[in-house]
Amino acid sequence: KPRLDLKAIFPPPPNDAFIDAVTLSATSGSQTIDTRYASKEVGEPDHAGNTGGASAWWRWTPPQNSSVRTTLRLTTAGSAIATLVAVYTGEAVTALPPVAAASSPAGQPATLAVQAAAGTTYAFAVDGRDGARGSLALGWGCRACCCTR
């Protein structure tokens, strides 16, 4: 008997899994994705203290210049659902040291700012609060604030 390939019919976003995180190279931008068919991986942490359940992943590394402090700003402005955003370091979904997290009520964006260390790769997840699914927007921007040395 033929079987239906539900992932082919209802594909998750391409960055549904931590390992498939989209690497951001621009210093600012935005992306919108549909999380209706996104999932939560086995061992994935609860973002911003909420179980979520439909996450997408990105990663970003600030420039190597150690004399400049960089602030990474994230927002979910433009999302159609209540959102969670969390920033981590680490290289495996089951072992992610948390850096910062934020949650939003319906109709408002989750926003946060992180002081980023040069050369450190940051992974960030955006999820629907309480399992919400739908149109999810991520905006990011970074800037060098001042000299630290």
Rosetta constraint file for C-alpha pairs under 8 A:
AtomPair CA 5 CA 9 HARMONIC 6.53 0.50
AtomPair CA 6 CA 10 HARMONIC 5.69 0.50
AtomPair CA 6 CA 11 HARMONIC 7.53 0.50
AtomPair CA 7 CA 11 HARMONIC 4.65 0.50
AtomPair CA 7 CA 12 HARMONIC 7.01 0.50
AtomPair CA 10 CA 37 HARMONIC 6.43 0.50
AtomPair CA 11 CA 37 HARMONIC 6.37 0.50
AtomPair CA 12 CA 16 HARMONIC 6.25 0.50
AtomPair CA 12 CA 35 HARMONIC 6.91 0.50
AtomPair CA 12 CA 36 HARMONIC 7.54 0.50
AtomPair CA 12 CA 37 HARMONIC 4.70 0.50
AtomPair CA 12 CA 38 HARMONIC 4.78 0.50
AtomPair CA 12 CA 39 HARMONIC 7.58 0.50
AtomPair CA 13 CA 33 HARMONIC 6.87 0.50
AtomPair CA 13 CA 34 HARMONIC 6.70 0.50
AtomPair CA 13 CA 35 HARMONIC 6.51 0.50
AtomPair CA 13 CA 37 HARMONIC 7.32 0.50
AtomPair CA 13 CA 38 HARMONIC 6.20 0.50
AtomPair CA 13 CA 56 HARMONIC 7.18 0.50
AtomPair CA 14 CA 20 HARMONIC 6.90 0.50
AtomPair CA 15 CA 19 HARMONIC 7.99 0.50
AtomPair CA 15 CA 20 HARMONIC 4.93 0.50
AtomPair CA 15 CA 21 HARMONIC 4.86 0.50
AtomPair CA 15 CA 22 HARMONIC 6.00 0.50
AtomPair CA 15 CA 56 HARMONIC 5.34 0.50
AtomPair CA 15 CA 57 HARMONIC 5.42 0.50
AtomPair CA 15 CA 58 HARMONIC 7.24 0.50
AtomPair CA 16 CA 20 HARMONIC 6.87 0.50
AtomPair CA 16 CA 21 HARMONIC 7.44 0.50
AtomPair CA 16 CA 38 HARMONIC 5.77 0.50
AtomPair CA 16 CA 39 HARMONIC 6.59 0.50
AtomPair CA 16 CA 40 HARMONIC 7.94 0.50
AtomPair CA 16 CA 54 HARMONIC 7.93 0.50
AtomPair CA 16 CA 55 HARMONIC 6.19 0.50
AtomPair CA 16 CA 56 HARMONIC 4.61 0.50
AtomPair CA 16 CA 57 HARMONIC 6.35 0.50
AtomPair CA 17 CA 21 HARMONIC 6.59 0.50
AtomPair CA 17 CA 40 HARMONIC 7.94 0.50
AtomPair CA 17 CA 41 HARMONIC 6.79 0.50
AtomPair CA 17 CA 56 HARMONIC 6.82 0.50
AtomPair CA 17 CA 57 HARMONIC 6.69 0.50
AtomPair CA 18 CA 56 HARMONIC 7.71 0.50
AtomPair CA 18 CA 57 HARMONIC 5.71 0.50
AtomPair CA 18 CA 58 HARMONIC 7.97 0.50
AtomPair CA 18 CA 92 HARMONIC 7.67 0.50
AtomPair CA 18 CA 93 HARMONIC 6.07 0.50
AtomPair CA 19 CA 92 HARMONIC 7.90 0.50
AtomPair CA 19 CA 93 HARMONIC 7.94 0.50
AtomPair CA 20 CA 57 HARMONIC 7.35 0.50
AtomPair CA 21 CA 56 HARMONIC 7.45 0.50
AtomPair CA 21 CA 57 HARMONIC 4.57 0.50
AtomPair CA 21 CA 58 HARMONIC 4.50 0.50
AtomPair CA 21 CA 59 HARMONIC 6.07 0.50
AtomPair CA 21 CA 123 HARMONIC 7.80 0.50
AtomPair CA 22 CA 57 HARMONIC 6.53 0.50
AtomPair CA 22 CA 58 HARMONIC 4.56 0.50
AtomPair CA 22 CA 59 HARMONIC 6.10 0.50
AtomPair CA 23 CA 58 HARMONIC 5.79 0.50
AtomPair CA 23 CA 59 HARMONIC 4.82 0.50
AtomPair CA 23 CA 60 HARMONIC 5.87 0.50
AtomPair CA 24 CA 58 HARMONIC 6.97 0.50
AtomPair CA 24 CA 59 HARMONIC 6.14 0.50
AtomPair CA 24 CA 60 HARMONIC 5.31 0.50
AtomPair CA 25 CA 60 HARMONIC 6.89 0.50
AtomPair CA 25 CA 61 HARMONIC 7.96 0.50
AtomPair CA 27 CA 140 HARMONIC 7.69 0.50
AtomPair CA 27 CA 141 HARMONIC 5.60 0.50
AtomPair CA 27 CA 142 HARMONIC 5.50 0.50
AtomPair CA 27 CA 143 HARMONIC 7.51 0.50
AtomPair CA 28 CA 139 HARMONIC 7.48 0.50
AtomPair CA 28 CA 140 HARMONIC 5.20 0.50
AtomPair CA 28 CA 141 HARMONIC 3.96 0.50
AtomPair CA 28 CA 142 HARMONIC 6.34 0.50
AtomPair CA 29 CA 139 HARMONIC 5.76 0.50
AtomPair CA 29 CA 140 HARMONIC 5.57 0.50
AtomPair CA 29 CA 141 HARMONIC 6.58 0.50
AtomPair CA 30 CA 137 HARMONIC 7.06 0.50
AtomPair CA 30 CA 138 HARMONIC 5.43 0.50
AtomPair CA 30 CA 139 HARMONIC 4.13 0.50
AtomPair CA 30 CA 140 HARMONIC 6.24 0.50
AtomPair CA 31 CA 137 HARMONIC 5.75 0.50
AtomPair CA 31 CA 138 HARMONIC 5.39 0.50
AtomPair CA 31 CA 139 HARMONIC 6.59 0.50
AtomPair CA 32 CA 79 HARMONIC 7.88 0.50
AtomPair CA 32 CA 135 HARMONIC 6.80 0.50
AtomPair CA 32 CA 136 HARMONIC 5.57 0.50
AtomPair CA 32 CA 137 HARMONIC 4.24 0.50
AtomPair CA 32 CA 138 HARMONIC 6.33 0.50
AtomPair CA 33 CA 135 HARMONIC 5.85 0.50
AtomPair CA 33 CA 136 HARMONIC 5.43 0.50
AtomPair CA 33 CA 137 HARMONIC 6.48 0.50
AtomPair CA 34 CA 133 HARMONIC 7.73 0.50
AtomPair CA 34 CA 134 HARMONIC 5.36 0.50
AtomPair CA 34 CA 135 HARMONIC 4.66 0.50
AtomPair CA 34 CA 136 HARMONIC 6.12 0.50
AtomPair CA 35 CA 54 HARMONIC 6.03 0.50
AtomPair CA 35 CA 55 HARMONIC 7.23 0.50
AtomPair CA 35 CA 56 HARMONIC 7.63 0.50
AtomPair CA 35 CA 133 HARMONIC 5.26 0.50
AtomPair CA 35 CA 134 HARMONIC 5.05 0.50
AtomPair CA 35 CA 135 HARMONIC 6.36 0.50
AtomPair CA 35 CA 136 HARMONIC 6.79 0.50
AtomPair CA 36 CA 54 HARMONIC 7.45 0.50
AtomPair CA 36 CA 133 HARMONIC 4.79 0.50
AtomPair CA 36 CA 134 HARMONIC 5.03 0.50
AtomPair CA 36 CA 135 HARMONIC 7.85 0.50
AtomPair CA 37 CA 54 HARMONIC 7.36 0.50
AtomPair CA 37 CA 133 HARMONIC 7.77 0.50
AtomPair CA 38 CA 53 HARMONIC 7.71 0.50
AtomPair CA 38 CA 54 HARMONIC 4.58 0.50
AtomPair CA 38 CA 55 HARMONIC 6.14 0.50
AtomPair CA 38 CA 56 HARMONIC 7.22 0.50
AtomPair CA 38 CA 133 HARMONIC 7.83 0.50
AtomPair CA 39 CA 53 HARMONIC 5.66 0.50
AtomPair CA 39 CA 54 HARMONIC 4.43 0.50
AtomPair CA 39 CA 55 HARMONIC 6.08 0.50
AtomPair CA 40 CA 44 HARMONIC 6.50 0.50
AtomPair CA 40 CA 52 HARMONIC 7.76 0.50
AtomPair CA 40 CA 53 HARMONIC 4.81 0.50
AtomPair CA 40 CA 54 HARMONIC 5.61 0.50
AtomPair CA 40 CA 55 HARMONIC 6.00 0.50
AtomPair CA 41 CA 93 HARMONIC 7.99 0.50
AtomPair CA 42 CA 94 HARMONIC 7.99 0.50
AtomPair CA 43 CA 93 HARMONIC 6.45 0.50
AtomPair CA 43 CA 94 HARMONIC 4.85 0.50
AtomPair CA 44 CA 93 HARMONIC 5.50 0.50
AtomPair CA 44 CA 94 HARMONIC 5.88 0.50
AtomPair CA 45 CA 93 HARMONIC 7.63 0.50
AtomPair CA 45 CA 94 HARMONIC 7.33 0.50
AtomPair CA 45 CA 96 HARMONIC 7.82 0.50
AtomPair CA 46 CA 50 HARMONIC 5.30 0.50
AtomPair CA 46 CA 51 HARMONIC 4.81 0.50
AtomPair CA 46 CA 52 HARMONIC 6.76 0.50
AtomPair CA 47 CA 51 HARMONIC 6.81 0.50
AtomPair CA 47 CA 52 HARMONIC 7.07 0.50
AtomPair CA 47 CA 84 HARMONIC 6.27 0.50
AtomPair CA 47 CA 85 HARMONIC 6.60 0.50
AtomPair CA 47 CA 86 HARMONIC 5.56 0.50
AtomPair CA 47 CA 101 HARMONIC 6.84 0.50
AtomPair CA 47 CA 125 HARMONIC 7.49 0.50
AtomPair CA 47 CA 127 HARMONIC 7.48 0.50
AtomPair CA 48 CA 84 HARMONIC 6.17 0.50
AtomPair CA 48 CA 85 HARMONIC 6.81 0.50
AtomPair CA 48 CA 86 HARMONIC 6.19 0.50
AtomPair CA 48 CA 101 HARMONIC 4.91 0.50
AtomPair CA 48 CA 102 HARMONIC 5.48 0.50
AtomPair CA 48 CA 103 HARMONIC 6.00 0.50
AtomPair CA 50 CA 84 HARMONIC 7.81 0.50
AtomPair CA 50 CA 129 HARMONIC 6.62 0.50
AtomPair CA 50 CA 130 HARMONIC 6.60 0.50
AtomPair CA 51 CA 129 HARMONIC 7.50 0.50
AtomPair CA 51 CA 130 HARMONIC 6.29 0.50
AtomPair CA 51 CA 131 HARMONIC 7.15 0.50
AtomPair CA 52 CA 84 HARMONIC 7.63 0.50
AtomPair CA 52 CA 127 HARMONIC 5.87 0.50
AtomPair CA 52 CA 128 HARMONIC 5.45 0.50
AtomPair CA 52 CA 129 HARMONIC 4.98 0.50
AtomPair CA 52 CA 130 HARMONIC 4.83 0.50
AtomPair CA 52 CA 131 HARMONIC 4.37 0.50
AtomPair CA 52 CA 132 HARMONIC 7.12 0.50
AtomPair CA 53 CA 127 HARMONIC 6.83 0.50
AtomPair CA 53 CA 128 HARMONIC 6.87 0.50
AtomPair CA 53 CA 130 HARMONIC 7.38 0.50
AtomPair CA 53 CA 131 HARMONIC 4.76 0.50
AtomPair CA 53 CA 132 HARMONIC 7.62 0.50
AtomPair CA 54 CA 127 HARMONIC 5.42 0.50
AtomPair CA 54 CA 128 HARMONIC 5.95 0.50
AtomPair CA 54 CA 131 HARMONIC 6.25 0.50
AtomPair CA 54 CA 132 HARMONIC 7.21 0.50
AtomPair CA 54 CA 133 HARMONIC 6.32 0.50
AtomPair CA 55 CA 125 HARMONIC 6.21 0.50
AtomPair CA 55 CA 126 HARMONIC 5.48 0.50
AtomPair CA 55 CA 127 HARMONIC 4.12 0.50
AtomPair CA 55 CA 128 HARMONIC 6.89 0.50
AtomPair CA 56 CA 125 HARMONIC 5.57 0.50
AtomPair CA 56 CA 126 HARMONIC 5.51 0.50
AtomPair CA 56 CA 127 HARMONIC 6.48 0.50
AtomPair CA 57 CA 123 HARMONIC 6.99 0.50
AtomPair CA 57 CA 124 HARMONIC 5.73 0.50
AtomPair CA 57 CA 125 HARMONIC 4.55 0.50
AtomPair CA 57 CA 126 HARMONIC 6.60 0.50
AtomPair CA 58 CA 123 HARMONIC 5.77 0.50
AtomPair CA 58 CA 124 HARMONIC 5.34 0.50
AtomPair CA 58 CA 125 HARMONIC 6.47 0.50
AtomPair CA 59 CA 121 HARMONIC 6.79 0.50
AtomPair CA 59 CA 122 HARMONIC 5.51 0.50
AtomPair CA 59 CA 123 HARMONIC 4.29 0.50
AtomPair CA 59 CA 124 HARMONIC 6.06 0.50
AtomPair CA 60 CA 121 HARMONIC 5.70 0.50
AtomPair CA 60 CA 122 HARMONIC 5.37 0.50
AtomPair CA 60 CA 123 HARMONIC 6.60 0.50
AtomPair CA 61 CA 118 HARMONIC 7.43 0.50
AtomPair CA 61 CA 119 HARMONIC 5.97 0.50
AtomPair CA 61 CA 120 HARMONIC 5.74 0.50
AtomPair CA 61 CA 121 HARMONIC 4.39 0.50
AtomPair CA 61 CA 122 HARMONIC 6.15 0.50
AtomPair CA 62 CA 70 HARMONIC 7.09 0.50
AtomPair CA 62 CA 116 HARMONIC 6.78 0.50
AtomPair CA 62 CA 117 HARMONIC 7.01 0.50
AtomPair CA 62 CA 118 HARMONIC 5.28 0.50
AtomPair CA 62 CA 119 HARMONIC 5.81 0.50
AtomPair CA 62 CA 120 HARMONIC 6.87 0.50
AtomPair CA 62 CA 121 HARMONIC 7.38 0.50
AtomPair CA 63 CA 118 HARMONIC 5.55 0.50
AtomPair CA 63 CA 119 HARMONIC 6.08 0.50
AtomPair CA 64 CA 118 HARMONIC 4.82 0.50
AtomPair CA 64 CA 119 HARMONIC 4.86 0.50
AtomPair CA 65 CA 118 HARMONIC 6.15 0.50
AtomPair CA 66 CA 117 HARMONIC 7.73 0.50
AtomPair CA 66 CA 118 HARMONIC 5.56 0.50
AtomPair CA 67 CA 147 HARMONIC 5.59 0.50
AtomPair CA 67 CA 148 HARMONIC 5.63 0.50
AtomPair CA 67 CA 149 HARMONIC 5.62 0.50
AtomPair CA 68 CA 118 HARMONIC 7.92 0.50
AtomPair CA 68 CA 144 HARMONIC 5.99 0.50
AtomPair CA 68 CA 145 HARMONIC 7.04 0.50
AtomPair CA 68 CA 146 HARMONIC 5.88 0.50
AtomPair CA 68 CA 147 HARMONIC 4.81 0.50
AtomPair CA 68 CA 148 HARMONIC 5.93 0.50
AtomPair CA 68 CA 149 HARMONIC 7.91 0.50
AtomPair CA 69 CA 115 HARMONIC 7.03 0.50
AtomPair CA 69 CA 116 HARMONIC 6.95 0.50
AtomPair CA 69 CA 117 HARMONIC 6.98 0.50
AtomPair CA 69 CA 118 HARMONIC 7.60 0.50
AtomPair CA 69 CA 144 HARMONIC 5.61 0.50
AtomPair CA 69 CA 145 HARMONIC 5.73 0.50
AtomPair CA 69 CA 146 HARMONIC 5.96 0.50
AtomPair CA 69 CA 147 HARMONIC 6.39 0.50
AtomPair CA 69 CA 148 HARMONIC 6.25 0.50
AtomPair CA 70 CA 115 HARMONIC 5.89 0.50
AtomPair CA 70 CA 116 HARMONIC 5.33 0.50
AtomPair CA 70 CA 117 HARMONIC 7.01 0.50
AtomPair CA 70 CA 118 HARMONIC 7.58 0.50
AtomPair CA 70 CA 142 HARMONIC 6.49 0.50
AtomPair CA 70 CA 143 HARMONIC 5.51 0.50
AtomPair CA 70 CA 144 HARMONIC 4.44 0.50
AtomPair CA 70 CA 145 HARMONIC 5.94 0.50
AtomPair CA 71 CA 113 HARMONIC 6.43 0.50
AtomPair CA 71 CA 114 HARMONIC 5.53 0.50
AtomPair CA 71 CA 115 HARMONIC 4.62 0.50
AtomPair CA 71 CA 116 HARMONIC 5.78 0.50
AtomPair CA 71 CA 142 HARMONIC 5.38 0.50
AtomPair CA 71 CA 143 HARMONIC 5.64 0.50
AtomPair CA 71 CA 144 HARMONIC 6.54 0.50
AtomPair CA 71 CA 145 HARMONIC 6.86 0.50
AtomPair CA 72 CA 113 HARMONIC 5.53 0.50
AtomPair CA 72 CA 114 HARMONIC 5.15 0.50
AtomPair CA 72 CA 115 HARMONIC 6.42 0.50
AtomPair CA 72 CA 116 HARMONIC 6.45 0.50
AtomPair CA 72 CA 140 HARMONIC 7.09 0.50
AtomPair CA 72 CA 141 HARMONIC 5.86 0.50
AtomPair CA 72 CA 142 HARMONIC 4.41 0.50
AtomPair CA 72 CA 143 HARMONIC 6.99 0.50
AtomPair CA 73 CA 111 HARMONIC 7.39 0.50
AtomPair CA 73 CA 112 HARMONIC 5.81 0.50
AtomPair CA 73 CA 113 HARMONIC 4.34 0.50
AtomPair CA 73 CA 114 HARMONIC 6.47 0.50
AtomPair CA 73 CA 140 HARMONIC 5.53 0.50
AtomPair CA 73 CA 141 HARMONIC 5.27 0.50
AtomPair CA 73 CA 142 HARMONIC 6.08 0.50
AtomPair CA 74 CA 111 HARMONIC 5.54 0.50
AtomPair CA 74 CA 112 HARMONIC 5.48 0.50
AtomPair CA 74 CA 113 HARMONIC 6.39 0.50
AtomPair CA 74 CA 138 HARMONIC 7.01 0.50
AtomPair CA 74 CA 139 HARMONIC 5.69 0.50
AtomPair CA 74 CA 140 HARMONIC 4.61 0.50
AtomPair CA 74 CA 141 HARMONIC 6.80 0.50
AtomPair CA 75 CA 85 HARMONIC 7.99 0.50
AtomPair CA 75 CA 109 HARMONIC 6.26 0.50
AtomPair CA 75 CA 110 HARMONIC 5.62 0.50
AtomPair CA 75 CA 111 HARMONIC 4.29 0.50
AtomPair CA 75 CA 112 HARMONIC 6.70 0.50
AtomPair CA 75 CA 137 HARMONIC 7.99 0.50
AtomPair CA 75 CA 138 HARMONIC 5.83 0.50
AtomPair CA 75 CA 139 HARMONIC 5.12 0.50
AtomPair CA 75 CA 140 HARMONIC 6.51 0.50
AtomPair CA 76 CA 83 HARMONIC 6.94 0.50
AtomPair CA 76 CA 85 HARMONIC 7.74 0.50
AtomPair CA 76 CA 109 HARMONIC 4.85 0.50
AtomPair CA 76 CA 110 HARMONIC 5.39 0.50
AtomPair CA 76 CA 111 HARMONIC 6.59 0.50
AtomPair CA 76 CA 136 HARMONIC 7.10 0.50
AtomPair CA 76 CA 137 HARMONIC 5.17 0.50
AtomPair CA 76 CA 138 HARMONIC 4.78 0.50
AtomPair CA 76 CA 139 HARMONIC 6.21 0.50
AtomPair CA 77 CA 108 HARMONIC 7.06 0.50
AtomPair CA 77 CA 109 HARMONIC 4.59 0.50
AtomPair CA 77 CA 110 HARMONIC 7.21 0.50
AtomPair CA 77 CA 137 HARMONIC 6.40 0.50
AtomPair CA 77 CA 138 HARMONIC 7.08 0.50
AtomPair CA 77 CA 139 HARMONIC 7.16 0.50
AtomPair CA 78 CA 109 HARMONIC 7.36 0.50
AtomPair CA 78 CA 136 HARMONIC 7.33 0.50
AtomPair CA 78 CA 137 HARMONIC 5.58 0.50
AtomPair CA 79 CA 83 HARMONIC 7.61 0.50
AtomPair CA 79 CA 109 HARMONIC 7.21 0.50
AtomPair CA 79 CA 135 HARMONIC 5.70 0.50
AtomPair CA 79 CA 136 HARMONIC 4.41 0.50
AtomPair CA 79 CA 137 HARMONIC 4.77 0.50
AtomPair CA 79 CA 138 HARMONIC 7.88 0.50
AtomPair CA 80 CA 107 HARMONIC 7.26 0.50
AtomPair CA 80 CA 134 HARMONIC 6.57 0.50
AtomPair CA 80 CA 135 HARMONIC 5.29 0.50
AtomPair CA 80 CA 136 HARMONIC 6.29 0.50
AtomPair CA 81 CA 106 HARMONIC 6.04 0.50
AtomPair CA 81 CA 107 HARMONIC 7.02 0.50
AtomPair CA 81 CA 128 HARMONIC 6.51 0.50
AtomPair CA 81 CA 129 HARMONIC 7.81 0.50
AtomPair CA 81 CA 132 HARMONIC 6.39 0.50
AtomPair CA 81 CA 133 HARMONIC 6.87 0.50
AtomPair CA 81 CA 134 HARMONIC 6.41 0.50
AtomPair CA 81 CA 135 HARMONIC 6.84 0.50
AtomPair CA 81 CA 136 HARMONIC 6.84 0.50
AtomPair CA 82 CA 103 HARMONIC 7.79 0.50
AtomPair CA 82 CA 104 HARMONIC 5.52 0.50
AtomPair CA 82 CA 105 HARMONIC 5.30 0.50
AtomPair CA 82 CA 106 HARMONIC 4.30 0.50
AtomPair CA 82 CA 107 HARMONIC 6.59 0.50
AtomPair CA 82 CA 108 HARMONIC 7.10 0.50
AtomPair CA 82 CA 109 HARMONIC 7.41 0.50
AtomPair CA 82 CA 128 HARMONIC 5.88 0.50
AtomPair CA 82 CA 129 HARMONIC 5.40 0.50
AtomPair CA 82 CA 132 HARMONIC 6.93 0.50
AtomPair CA 83 CA 103 HARMONIC 5.90 0.50
AtomPair CA 83 CA 104 HARMONIC 5.33 0.50
AtomPair CA 83 CA 105 HARMONIC 7.34 0.50
AtomPair CA 83 CA 106 HARMONIC 7.74 0.50
AtomPair CA 83 CA 109 HARMONIC 6.97 0.50
AtomPair CA 83 CA 110 HARMONIC 6.20 0.50
AtomPair CA 83 CA 126 HARMONIC 6.88 0.50
AtomPair CA 83 CA 127 HARMONIC 5.67 0.50
AtomPair CA 83 CA 128 HARMONIC 4.56 0.50
AtomPair CA 83 CA 129 HARMONIC 4.93 0.50
AtomPair CA 83 CA 132 HARMONIC 7.87 0.50
AtomPair CA 83 CA 136 HARMONIC 7.84 0.50
AtomPair CA 84 CA 101 HARMONIC 7.45 0.50
AtomPair CA 84 CA 102 HARMONIC 5.85 0.50
AtomPair CA 84 CA 103 HARMONIC 4.45 0.50
AtomPair CA 84 CA 104 HARMONIC 6.40 0.50
AtomPair CA 84 CA 110 HARMONIC 6.34 0.50
AtomPair CA 84 CA 125 HARMONIC 7.90 0.50
AtomPair CA 84 CA 126 HARMONIC 5.54 0.50
AtomPair CA 84 CA 127 HARMONIC 5.06 0.50
AtomPair CA 84 CA 128 HARMONIC 6.01 0.50
AtomPair CA 84 CA 129 HARMONIC 5.71 0.50
AtomPair CA 85 CA 101 HARMONIC 5.61 0.50
AtomPair CA 85 CA 102 HARMONIC 5.41 0.50
AtomPair CA 85 CA 103 HARMONIC 6.48 0.50
AtomPair CA 85 CA 110 HARMONIC 6.55 0.50
AtomPair CA 85 CA 111 HARMONIC 7.57 0.50
AtomPair CA 85 CA 124 HARMONIC 6.97 0.50
AtomPair CA 85 CA 125 HARMONIC 5.68 0.50
AtomPair CA 85 CA 126 HARMONIC 4.50 0.50
AtomPair CA 85 CA 127 HARMONIC 6.51 0.50
AtomPair CA 86 CA 98 HARMONIC 7.53 0.50
AtomPair CA 86 CA 99 HARMONIC 7.61 0.50
AtomPair CA 86 CA 100 HARMONIC 5.80 0.50
AtomPair CA 86 CA 101 HARMONIC 4.09 0.50
AtomPair CA 86 CA 102 HARMONIC 6.44 0.50
AtomPair CA 86 CA 124 HARMONIC 5.44 0.50
AtomPair CA 86 CA 125 HARMONIC 5.41 0.50
AtomPair CA 86 CA 126 HARMONIC 6.69 0.50
AtomPair CA 87 CA 98 HARMONIC 6.20 0.50
AtomPair CA 87 CA 99 HARMONIC 5.36 0.50
AtomPair CA 87 CA 100 HARMONIC 5.28 0.50
AtomPair CA 87 CA 101 HARMONIC 6.16 0.50
AtomPair CA 87 CA 122 HARMONIC 6.55 0.50
AtomPair CA 87 CA 123 HARMONIC 5.76 0.50
AtomPair CA 87 CA 124 HARMONIC 4.31 0.50
AtomPair CA 87 CA 125 HARMONIC 6.66 0.50
AtomPair CA 88 CA 96 HARMONIC 5.71 0.50
AtomPair CA 88 CA 97 HARMONIC 5.52 0.50
AtomPair CA 88 CA 98 HARMONIC 4.52 0.50
AtomPair CA 88 CA 99 HARMONIC 5.13 0.50
AtomPair CA 88 CA 100 HARMONIC 7.25 0.50
AtomPair CA 88 CA 122 HARMONIC 5.67 0.50
AtomPair CA 88 CA 123 HARMONIC 5.14 0.50
AtomPair CA 88 CA 124 HARMONIC 6.04 0.50
AtomPair CA 89 CA 96 HARMONIC 5.77 0.50
AtomPair CA 89 CA 97 HARMONIC 5.52 0.50
AtomPair CA 89 CA 98 HARMONIC 6.71 0.50
AtomPair CA 89 CA 99 HARMONIC 7.06 0.50
AtomPair CA 89 CA 120 HARMONIC 7.71 0.50
AtomPair CA 89 CA 121 HARMONIC 6.43 0.50
AtomPair CA 89 CA 122 HARMONIC 5.00 0.50
AtomPair CA 89 CA 123 HARMONIC 5.97 0.50
AtomPair CA 90 CA 95 HARMONIC 6.41 0.50
AtomPair CA 90 CA 96 HARMONIC 4.86 0.50
AtomPair CA 90 CA 97 HARMONIC 6.25 0.50
AtomPair CA 90 CA 121 HARMONIC 7.92 0.50
AtomPair CA 90 CA 122 HARMONIC 7.70 0.50
AtomPair CA 90 CA 123 HARMONIC 7.69 0.50
AtomPair CA 91 CA 95 HARMONIC 7.19 0.50
AtomPair CA 91 CA 96 HARMONIC 7.04 0.50
AtomPair CA 92 CA 96 HARMONIC 6.48 0.50
AtomPair CA 99 CA 114 HARMONIC 7.73 0.50
AtomPair CA 100 CA 112 HARMONIC 7.56 0.50
AtomPair CA 100 CA 114 HARMONIC 7.01 0.50
AtomPair CA 101 CA 112 HARMONIC 7.07 0.50
AtomPair CA 102 CA 110 HARMONIC 5.60 0.50
AtomPair CA 102 CA 111 HARMONIC 6.29 0.50
AtomPair CA 102 CA 112 HARMONIC 6.40 0.50
AtomPair CA 103 CA 110 HARMONIC 5.19 0.50
AtomPair CA 103 CA 111 HARMONIC 7.87 0.50
AtomPair CA 103 CA 129 HARMONIC 7.33 0.50
AtomPair CA 104 CA 108 HARMONIC 5.77 0.50
AtomPair CA 104 CA 109 HARMONIC 5.48 0.50
AtomPair CA 104 CA 110 HARMONIC 4.57 0.50
AtomPair CA 104 CA 129 HARMONIC 7.67 0.50
AtomPair CA 105 CA 109 HARMONIC 7.56 0.50
AtomPair CA 116 CA 120 HARMONIC 7.40 0.50
AtomPair CA 126 CA 136 HARMONIC 8.00 0.50
AtomPair CA 126 CA 138 HARMONIC 7.62 0.50
AtomPair CA 127 CA 131 HARMONIC 7.79 0.50
AtomPair CA 127 CA 132 HARMONIC 7.86 0.50
AtomPair CA 128 CA 132 HARMONIC 4.36 0.50
AtomPair CA 128 CA 133 HARMONIC 5.71 0.50
AtomPair CA 128 CA 134 HARMONIC 7.98 0.50
AtomPair CA 128 CA 136 HARMONIC 7.94 0.50
